[in-house]
Amino acid sequence: MVMTFTPLILSGKTAPRLGLGTWALGGGKDWGEPDGQDAVNTVHAALDAGICLIDTAPAYGWGRAEELLARALKGRRQQVLLADKCGIVLNKDGRPDHDLRPESILAQCDASLSRLQTDYLDIYLIHWPDPKVPLSDALGALERLKEQGKIRALGLCNVSADLLVSAAAQASVACVQNPLSLLDNKQEKVLAACAEKKIPFMAYGALGGGILSGKYRKEPNFRRSDARRYFYPYYRGESFSRAQGVAARIKELASQKDCAASAVALAWALGRGGVSGVLFGARCVRQVQENAAALQIRLTEQEAEYLEYGH
């Protein structure tokens, strides 16, 4: 498979190609409440495996993920490249909402720094575009945070190619985070824009919210608030059937390579041309260890095509 990409460099260090995402660790109503010590052990397992890029957001458990990270990173902050996000808040009705007003971004950053018990972030990303706020205003607030030393780089998540090009003309964009998986492989325009601008592309969602691990053989009955029900479309109807077909091919290849199915799914994303790295979620040490094995897997073009198309 093609292996050309722009490396992600933060705070003068080259980030590893795998990073730990903490949405699942944040728990709350999205994923179920994790045990605090399990979460700390999971982060430590990632660091011990050389996975020093840790990604979080206030929306992950509404501060819970950041607070757990503060526990896990006590005495180890200098080992970590820490990514956080802004732009998703709870509105007065207690529902998630966009908010990229400059004054709100500044306040969100201070709150995250406090919960994380750190005085800087290696990168701060716009979580989702806000249709109510001009992009230039949000970028201006991020640049102000850079000048204050509270963040060292800025990035974008969930953006179109056009929005990326516009942002890159106004600010130094250090990274883009967009979804990419064997179930969601429609990032050609964004990948092309990243390549042209030499902006690292970090993929998330490569496990399809866990469905590509092969764990689910029938449609699960998640509670309504569970992220796998409202955020990922793969657990229902025809989408579930399609996902099961992809998961079966992943499992077959994983058996041949004597590794976990999740490692094969992550290896596919790592081998996608233009992908600088992949963020994965984990809720226990075992999952970290299984996923870390993706770094040792190199899929052939024939294997990648089989995973994608079934032939």
C-alpha positions in Angstrom: 0.0 0.0 0.0 1.1 3.6 -0.6 2.8 5.1 2.4 3.2 8.8 1.6 2.1 11.3 4.2 3.1 14.5 6.0 4.3 13.7 9.5 2.6 15.4 12.4 5.1 17.5 14.4 4.1 19.1 17.6 6.2 21.0 20.1 9.3 20.1 18.0 8.6 16.4 18.3 7.3 14.0 15.6 4.1 12.4 16.8 3.7 8.6 16.6 1.4 7.3 13.9 -1.0 5.9 16.4 -2.7 8.1 19.0 -5.0 7.4 21.9 -8.5 9.0 21.7 -10.3 9.4 25.0 -14.0 9.7 24.1 -14.7 6.2 25.3 -12.6 6.8 28.4 -14.6 9.8 29.2 -17.7 7.6 29.6 -20.8 9.3 30.8 -24.0 8.6 28.9 -22.1 8.3 25.6 -20.2 5.0 26.4 -21.0 4.1 29.9 -19.0 5.1 33.0 -15.5 3.6 33.1 -13.7 2.8 36.3 -11.3 5.6 37.0 -8.3 3.4 37.7 -9.0 1.4 34.5 -8.8 4.6 32.6 -5.5 5.6 34.2 -4.1 2.2 33.5 -5.2 2.4 29.8 -3.4 5.7 29.4 -0.3 4.4 31.0 -0.4 1.3 28.8 -0.5 3.6 25.7 2.5 5.7 27.0 4.5 2.5 27.8 3.8 1.3 24.2 5.3 4.6 22.8 1.9 6.1 22.0 2.5 9.5 23.4 -0.2 11.4 21.3 -3.3 11.7 23.5 -6.4 13.3 22.1 -9.3 14.6 24.2 -12.1 17.1 24.3 -14.4 18.8 26.9 -17.4 17.0 25.2 -15.9 13.6 26.1 -17.9 13.0 29.2 -18.3 16.8 29.6 -14.9 17.2 31.3 -14.6 13.6 32.7 -12.0 12.5 30.1 -9.9 15.6 30.8 -10.1 15.0 34.6 -9.1 11.3 34.2 -6.2 12.4 31.9 -5.0 14.8 34.6 -4.7 11.8 37.0 -3.0 9.6 34.4 -0.5 12.2 33.3 0.6 13.3 36.8 4.4 13.2 36.7 4.3 12.2 33.0 3.1 15.4 31.2 6.4 16.0 29.5 6.1 12.6 27.8 2.9 13.5 26.1 1.8 15.4 23.1 -1.6 16.5 24.3 -4.4 17.5 21.9 -7.7 19.1 23.0 -10.6 20.7 21.3 -13.0 23.6 21.5 -16.4 24.5 20.0 -18.9 22.0 21.5 -20.6 23.1 24.7 -23.8 22.3 26.6 -26.4 25.0 26.0 -28.9 26.3 28.5 -31.1 23.4 27.9 -28.3 20.9 28.6 -27.9 19.9 25.0 -24.7 19.8 23.0 -24.3 22.9 20.8 -21.7 24.7 18.7 -20.0 27.7 20.1 -16.9 29.2 18.4 -17.4 32.7 19.6 -13.9 34.1 20.4 -14.7 34.9 24.0 -16.1 31.4 24.4 -13.0 29.7 22.9 -10.8 31.6 25.3 -13.0 30.5 28.3 -13.2 26.9 27.0 -9.4 26.7 26.8 -8.9 28.0 30.3 -11.4 25.5 31.6 -9.7 22.6 29.8 -6.3 23.6 31.1 -7.7 23.7 34.6 -9.2 20.2 34.3 -6.1 18.8 32.7 -3.9 20.5 35.3 -1.5 21.7 32.7 -0.5 25.2 31.5 -0.3 24.4 27.8 -1.7 22.2 25.0 0.5 20.9 22.2 -2.4 21.4 19.8 -5.9 22.9 20.1 -8.4 22.0 17.5 -11.8 23.3 16.4 -14.0 20.3 17.1 -16.8 21.1 14.6 -17.3 24.2 12.4 -19.9 26.6 13.8 -22.3 27.9 11.2 -23.0 30.9 13.4 -19.5 32.2 13.7 -17.1 33.3 10.8 -14.1 31.0 10.6 -11.8 34.0 10.7 -13.1 35.0 14.2 -12.5 31.5 15.6 -9.0 31.3 14.0 -8.2 34.7 15.5 -9.0 33.4 19.0 -6.8 30.4 18.5 -3.9 32.6 17.3 -4.4 34.7 20.4 -4.1 31.6 22.6 -0.8 30.8 20.7 0.5 34.2 21.5 -0.4 33.7 25.1 1.5 30.4 25.2 -1.6 28.4 26.2 -1.5 26.4 22.9 1.4 25.6 20.7 -0.5 24.8 17.5 -4.0 24.8 16.1 -5.9 22.4 14.0 -9.3 21.5 12.5 -11.7 18.6 12.9 -14.6 17.5 10.7 -13.9 19.9 7.9 -14.5 20.0 4.1 -11.7 20.6 1.7 -13.0 24.1 0.9 -13.1 25.0 4.6 -9.6 23.6 5.1 -8.2 25.7 2.2 -9.9 28.8 3.5 -8.4 28.2 7.0 -5.0 27.5 5.7 -5.0 30.9 3.9 -5.7 32.6 7.3 -3.6 30.6 9.8 -0.9 28.0 10.2 -3.0 24.8 10.4 -0.9 22.1 12.0 -3.3 19.2 11.6 -6.7 18.0 10.3 -8.7 15.3 12.1 -11.5 13.7 9.9 -13.2 10.3 10.0 -11.8 7.5 7.9 -12.5 3.8 7.9 -13.4 0.9 5.7 -17.0 2.0 6.3 -16.4 5.7 5.7 -13.7 6.1 3.0 -14.7 9.4 1.4 -12.0 11.8 2.2 -10.2 12.1 -1.1 -10.8 15.9 -1.5 -9.6 16.6 2.1 -6.6 14.3 1.7 -5.7 16.0 -1.6 -6.0 19.5 0.1 -3.8 18.3 3.0 -1.2 16.9 0.6 -1.1 20.2 -1.4 -0.8 22.3 1.8 1.5 19.8 3.5 -0.9 19.6 6.4 -0.9 16.3 8.4 -4.2 14.3 8.2 -5.1 12.3 11.3 -7.9 9.8 10.9 -10.4 8.9 13.6 -13.2 6.4 13.7 -11.1 3.7 11.9 -12.9 1.0 14.0 -16.3 2.3 13.2 -17.2 2.9 16.8 -16.0 -0.7 17.6 -18.1 -2.6 15.1 -15.0 -3.5 12.9 -13.6 -5.3 15.9 -16.0 -8.1 15.1 -17.5 -8.0 18.5 -21.1 -7.6 17.4 -22.8 -10.5 15.5 -26.3 -9.1 15.8 -27.7 -5.6 16.1 -27.0 -4.5 19.7 -29.7 -2.7 21.7 -27.8 0.3 22.9 -29.6 2.8 25.1 -30.7 6.0 23.3 -27.9 8.2 24.6 -25.1 5.7 23.6 -22.7 7.2 21.0 -22.8 4.0 19.0 -26.5 4.6 18.5 -26.6 8.3 17.7 -23.1 9.0 16.2 -22.2 5.9 14.3 -24.8 4.7 11.7 -23.3 1.2 11.3 -25.3 -0.6 14.1 -28.7 -0.5 12.4 -30.5 -2.1 9.4 -28.7 -2.4 6.1 -25.7 -0.5 7.4 -25.2 -3.1 10.0 -25.3 -5.9 7.5 -22.7 -4.2 5.3 -20.5 -3.6 8.4 -20.8 -7.3 9.2 -19.5 -8.2 5.8 -16.5 -5.9 6.2 -15.8 -7.1 9.7 -15.8 -10.7 8.5 -13.1 -10.0 5.9 -11.1 -8.1 8.6 -11.4 -11.1 11.0 -10.3 -13.5 8.2 -7.2 -11.5 7.5 -6.5 -11.0 11.3 -6.6 -14.8 11.7 -4.0 -15.2 9.0 -1.8 -12.6 10.6 -2.4 -13.8 14.2 -3.5 -10.5 15.5 -6.7 -8.8 16.7 -9.2 -7.7 14.1 -8.9 -4.1 15.3 -5.2 -4.1 14.5 -6.0 -5.0 10.8 -8.6 -2.2 10.6 -6.2 0.3 12.0 -3.4 -1.0 9.7 -5.6 -0.4 6.7 -6.1 3.3 7.7 -2.4 3.7 8.4 -1.6 2.4 5.0 -4.1 4.8 3.2 -2.1 7.3 1.1 -1.8 10.7 2.8 -2.8 9.5 6.3 -0.3 10.8 8.8 -1.7 8.8 11.7 -4.7 7.2 13.3 -6.5 7.9 16.6 -8.1 4.9 18.3 -10.3 4.5 21.3 -9.6 2.0 24.1 -11.2 1.3 27.5 -8.7 -1.2 28.9 -5.0 -2.2 28.7 -5.8 -5.2 26.5 -7.4 -3.0 23.8 -4.3 -0.7 23.8 -2.0 -3.7 23.3 -4.1 -5.2 20.6 -4.4 -1.9 18.7 -0.7 -1.0 19.0 0.1 -4.1 17.0 -1.2 -2.3 13.9 2.2 -0.5 13.7 3.8 -3.9 12.9 1.3 -4.8 10.1 1.9 -3.9 6.4 -1.0 -4.8 4.2 -0.3 -5.6 0.5 -2.4 -3.8 -2.1 -4.2 -7.1 -2.7 -5.1 -7.4 1.0 -6.3 -3.8 1.1 -8.5 -4.3 -1.9 -9.9 -7.4 -0.4 -10.9 -5.5 2.7 -12.4 -2.7 0.7 -14.2 -4.6 -2.0 -14.3 -8.3 -1.0 -12.2 -9.5 -3.9 
